[in-house]
Amino acid sequence: MRAGRTARAAAAVLAVVACGALAQTNTADEIAKYRAALQDGNPAELWEARGEALWKEARGPRNVSLERCDLGLGPGVVKGAYTHLPRYFADADRVQDLESRLVFCMVSLQGIPEAEAKEGPFGGPDHKSAIEALVAWITSESRGVKMDVPQNHPKEREAYAVGEKIFYYRGGTHDFACATCHGEDGKRIRLQDLPNLTTREGAQKAYTTWPAYRVSQGELRTFQWRLNDCFRQQRFPELVFTSDASVALTTFLARNANGAAFDAPAIKR
Amino acid sequence: MPSLTFVRAFVAVLAASVFVLGCATAPSDPELDAKAAAVLKGSFRVQGQAKLERLDQDETQKTCSTYAGKAVPKDVGERIEKANLATVHWPADGKYVGDWKSGERIAQEGRGMQYSDDPKGPVGANCYACHRLDPQELSYGTIGPSLYQFGKVRGYTDETRKYAYGKIWNAEAYNACTNMPRFGHQGILTEAQVKDVVALLVDPESPVNK
């Protein structure tokens, strides 16, 4: 496991600092300092700049930009939009998170085939993702705005309820659910602290710090990626990008984060 | 299980009567369970060794999921434990303890069964992800209890050895709806590997008991 190896390497470095009974406290403190140091000059800014350019660039068969895309606050309004997502969109007749809304706009405005819009949503060494860049820029325009995810439409309430069910759904070879790792306060995997996503405080802290630039991967990762990679480690099959389950689970977690100031793109190990 | 089917039917009848009374605002639980299961089915794709069947729940997974992190009622818990205990494959040779050094490697190994893992590659138990074992290893998790001095504290008895084997083979046999995987039952570890992890816990020479 790549993450495991990185955690172990970090542990080895930190072990030098940590000793005796104070080991755990010191480790957590040192990780906090490491994160604070990283926060200065976040490479996520590169994704944000690329995303803003992509938003304004005429693309696709219709050669138009995404500037008429309605993210929920009206066509072209980006400021604060992310804090109200996921939400129900009448034109799509479904609840959409930012990523699925972007795909919808690429298809309906720019005329890009859906399969093409959804292709390669997660960037790698040989491939840059348009979605990750767009998400980086759009979310950066919500920094400091309080989370306010609606539960007005019946489909929004259904998405939340289904998302909660999925959160507790055990399956796979290891019987894991999201709740296995994210259902209690103060737990860790190896040295990695785990947010308790069943509490308001835990959900707020976790949700408002995604997307994030992952130092260990050299990539900016969106919330869709976060869920995808959790299910991989859960030993589930692959979560389909912008699938109903991904949007439902995002609705559950985003709504639980209501009231907290959004603080991303962040930077994580 | 007949009793569970009966309970479900009863809940469905209750839900239906609530609907008739005109108070239905949100889907009742069995409806929601069905909806969530359908949403899940349509939201995953086969990748590597992870087939869609992994989304299908057995009775234990299904029952534990419905309690959503809350404590399971005593009778339900006892039923889960009894059913799981009956599935434990006890070693034919009556020996529970293997090689603790191999057990330590298995306890450290985090790979195995993920779709990103080589199906022919190593499959570990990743015990350190959740438990403290050898005190020299500082990178341990806290989802499970510390197992440091497991054998020393419990005594180097056949009862301790048997319990450790059964627990690793199928943890649901001892603690219903535990977070711990059923390593033998689900085919994650072989019988020999389970014995090696048992050794890590109960061998007086294991660093766990130093």
HADDOCK unambig.tbl for C-alpha pairs under 7 A between the chains (distance, minus, plus):
assign (segid A and resid 1 and name CA) (segid B and resid 110 and name CA) 6.03 0.50 0.50
assign (segid A and resid 1 and name CA) (segid B and resid 111 and name CA) 5.58 0.50 0.50
assign (segid A and resid 8 and name CA) (segid B and resid 139 and name CA) 6.57 0.50 0.50
assign (segid A and resid 11 and name CA) (segid B and resid 139 and name CA) 6.01 0.50 0.50
assign (segid A and resid 162 and name CA) (segid B and resid 32 and name CA) 6.76 0.50 0.50
assign (segid A and resid 162 and name CA) (segid B and resid 36 and name CA) 5.20 0.50 0.50
assign (segid A and resid 165 and name CA) (segid B and resid 36 and name CA) 6.39 0.50 0.50
assign (segid A and resid 166 and name CA) (segid B and resid 36 and name CA) 6.52 0.50 0.50
assign (segid A and resid 168 and name CA) (segid B and resid 65 and name CA) 5.47 0.50 0.50
assign (segid A and resid 168 and name CA) (segid B and resid 68 and name CA) 5.34 0.50 0.50
assign (segid A and resid 169 and name CA) (segid B and resid 65 and name CA) 5.19 0.50 0.50
assign (segid A and resid 170 and name CA) (segid B and resid 61 and name CA) 5.38 0.50 0.50
assign (segid A and resid 170 and name CA) (segid B and resid 65 and name CA) 5.80 0.50 0.50
assign (segid A and resid 171 and name CA) (segid B and resid 54 and name CA) 6.22 0.50 0.50
assign (segid A and resid 171 and name CA) (segid B and resid 55 and name CA) 5.56 0.50 0.50
assign (segid A and resid 171 and name CA) (segid B and resid 56 and name CA) 6.76 0.50 0.50
assign (segid A and resid 171 and name CA) (segid B and resid 57 and name CA) 5.68 0.50 0.50
assign (segid A and resid 171 and name CA) (segid B and resid 61 and name CA) 6.31 0.50 0.50
assign (segid A and resid 172 and name CA) (segid B and resid 54 and name CA) 4.28 0.50 0.50
assign (segid A and resid 172 and name CA) (segid B and resid 55 and name CA) 6.02 0.50 0.50
assign (segid A and resid 173 and name CA) (segid B and resid 54 and name CA) 6.76 0.50 0.50
assign (segid A and resid 173 and name CA) (segid B and resid 186 and name CA) 5.81 0.50 0.50
assign (segid A and resid 174 and name CA) (segid B and resid 181 and name CA) 4.75 0.50 0.50
assign (segid A and resid 174 and name CA) (segid B and resid 182 and name CA) 6.74 0.50 0.50
assign (segid A and resid 175 and name CA) (segid B and resid 61 and name CA) 6.50 0.50 0.50
assign (segid A and resid 175 and name CA) (segid B and resid 181 and name CA) 5.93 0.50 0.50
assign (segid A and resid 180 and name CA) (segid B and resid 179 and name CA) 5.65 0.50 0.50
assign (segid A and resid 187 and name CA) (segid B and resid 142 and name CA) 5.37 0.50 0.50
assign (segid A and resid 187 and name CA) (segid B and resid 143 and name CA) 5.58 0.50 0.50
assign (segid A and resid 188 and name CA) (segid B and resid 141 and name CA) 4.80 0.50 0.50
assign (segid A and resid 188 and name CA) (segid B and resid 142 and name CA) 5.27 0.50 0.50
assign (segid A and resid 188 and name CA) (segid B and resid 143 and name CA) 6.39 0.50 0.50
assign (segid A and resid 189 and name CA) (segid B and resid 129 and name CA) 4.85 0.50 0.50
assign (segid A and resid 189 and name CA) (segid B and resid 130 and name CA) 5.80 0.50 0.50
assign (segid A and resid 189 and name CA) (segid B and resid 140 and name CA) 6.88 0.50 0.50
assign (segid A and resid 189 and name CA) (segid B and resid 141 and name CA) 4.29 0.50 0.50
assign (segid A and resid 189 and name CA) (segid B and resid 142 and name CA) 6.70 0.50 0.50
assign (segid A and resid 190 and name CA) (segid B and resid 128 and name CA) 6.40 0.50 0.50
assign (segid A and resid 190 and name CA) (segid B and resid 129 and name CA) 4.65 0.50 0.50
assign (segid A and resid 190 and name CA) (segid B and resid 130 and name CA) 6.68 0.50 0.50
assign (segid A and resid 190 and name CA) (segid B and resid 139 and name CA) 4.97 0.50 0.50
assign (segid A and resid 190 and name CA) (segid B and resid 140 and name CA) 4.06 0.50 0.50
assign (segid A and resid 190 and name CA) (segid B and resid 141 and name CA) 3.96 0.50 0.50
assign (segid A and resid 191 and name CA) (segid B and resid 139 and name CA) 5.52 0.50 0.50
assign (segid A and resid 191 and name CA) (segid B and resid 140 and name CA) 6.20 0.50 0.50
assign (segid A and resid 191 and name CA) (segid B and resid 141 and name CA) 6.13 0.50 0.50
assign (segid A and resid 232 and name CA) (segid B and resid 114 and name CA) 5.93 0.50 0.50
assign (segid A and resid 232 and name CA) (segid B and resid 115 and name CA) 6.56 0.50 0.50
assign (segid A and resid 233 and name CA) (segid B and resid 114 and name CA) 6.13 0.50 0.50
assign (segid A and resid 235 and name CA) (segid B and resid 50 and name CA) 6.92 0.50 0.50
assign (segid A and resid 235 and name CA) (segid B and resid 113 and name CA) 6.10 0.50 0.50
assign (segid A and resid 235 and name CA) (segid B and resid 114 and name CA) 4.79 0.50 0.50
assign (segid A and resid 235 and name CA) (segid B and resid 115 and name CA) 6.93 0.50 0.50
assign (segid A and resid 236 and name CA) (segid B and resid 50 and name CA) 6.28 0.50 0.50
assign (segid A and resid 236 and name CA) (segid B and resid 54 and name CA) 6.17 0.50 0.50
assign (segid A and resid 236 and name CA) (segid B and resid 55 and name CA) 6.96 0.50 0.50
assign (segid A and resid 237 and name CA) (segid B and resid 44 and name CA) 5.96 0.50 0.50
assign (segid A and resid 237 and name CA) (segid B and resid 45 and name CA) 5.89 0.50 0.50
assign (segid A and resid 237 and name CA) (segid B and resid 46 and name CA) 5.43 0.50 0.50
assign (segid A and resid 237 and name CA) (segid B and resid 47 and name CA) 5.77 0.50 0.50
assign (segid A and resid 237 and name CA) (segid B and resid 50 and name CA) 4.74 0.50 0.50
assign (segid A and resid 237 and name CA) (segid B and resid 51 and name CA) 5.88 0.50 0.50
assign (segid A and resid 237 and name CA) (segid B and resid 52 and name CA) 6.08 0.50 0.50
assign (segid A and resid 237 and name CA) (segid B and resid 115 and name CA) 6.89 0.50 0.50
assign (segid A and resid 238 and name CA) (segid B and resid 44 and name CA) 5.28 0.50 0.50
assign (segid A and resid 238 and name CA) (segid B and resid 45 and name CA) 5.27 0.50 0.50
assign (segid A and resid 238 and name CA) (segid B and resid 46 and name CA) 6.34 0.50 0.50
assign (segid A and resid 238 and name CA) (segid B and resid 47 and name CA) 5.82 0.50 0.50
assign (segid A and resid 239 and name CA) (segid B and resid 43 and name CA) 6.03 0.50 0.50
assign (segid A and resid 239 and name CA) (segid B and resid 44 and name CA) 4.52 0.50 0.50
assign (segid A and resid 239 and name CA) (segid B and resid 45 and name CA) 6.62 0.50 0.50
assign (segid A and resid 240 and name CA) (segid B and resid 43 and name CA) 5.44 0.50 0.50
assign (segid A and resid 240 and name CA) (segid B and resid 44 and name CA) 5.20 0.50 0.50
assign (segid A and resid 240 and name CA) (segid B and resid 45 and name CA) 6.45 0.50 0.50
assign (segid A and resid 243 and name CA) (segid B and resid 43 and name CA) 5.04 0.50 0.50
assign (segid A and resid 244 and name CA) (segid B and resid 39 and name CA) 6.19 0.50 0.50
assign (segid A and resid 244 and name CA) (segid B and resid 43 and name CA) 6.13 0.50 0.50
assign (segid A and resid 245 and name CA) (segid B and resid 39 and name CA) 5.77 0.50 0.50
assign (segid A and resid 245 and name CA) (segid B and resid 40 and name CA) 5.72 0.50 0.50
assign (segid A and resid 245 and name CA) (segid B and resid 43 and name CA) 5.69 0.50 0.50
